[in-house]
Amino acid sequence: MSGNDYLKFMTEQVVSYIDLPSEERKKRKEAQRKQNSLYTTRWFGMLPFTLKIMFQKENSR
């Protein structure tokens, strides 16, 4: 893929994302967060979840 083709592709992706309503963008972000958390739990068990909770508690102090 040449540089111009890649630039065209990325521009199309950005424009299509910007054209989405804000509610749809929020739904996509939330779905991606859920998918990422399921992936880490599936591959690494409860360890990432435990570390995440520990870091959140430390940051809230």
N, C-alpha and C positions, 0 to 999 in steps of 0.2 A: 504494500500500500504506500503510495507516495505521500509526501507531506501535504500536498493540496487536498488529496482525498481524505486524509485523516482530519485536517482542519475543517473540511466541509462536514464530515460526519459529526465531529464534536460540536460544531455550531448548530447543526440540526438537533442534537440531543439537548443542548442548553435551551434553545428556543422552545422545543416541545415541553420541557420541564417548566419553563417560565410561564407558558400559556396555560398550564393546569391551574384550576382553582386552588386556593390555599387549603381548603379542607381536604382535597385529594392528595396534596403534597404531605399533609400531616398524617393521613392514613398510610401512605407509602412509607414514611419514616417509621411509624409505629410498627408496621408489618415487618420492616427490615430489622428493627430492634428485637422483635420477638424471634425472628428467624435466626439472628446471630446468637441469641442466648440459648436457643435450643441446640444449635450447632456445638457450642462450647460444652454444654452439659452432656451431650451425646458422646463427644470424643474424650472429654477429660473428667467426667463425673461431677461431683459436687464441689471439687476444689476451686474452680473459678468463681462459682457462686459464693462460696465462703469468703474468699479473698475480697470479692467485690463488697460484700456486706461489711467486712472488717474495715476496709478503706473508707467506706461511706460513714461509718461511725467515727473514725478518727478525724475526718474532715469536718464533721458537724460539731465537734467539740470546740 
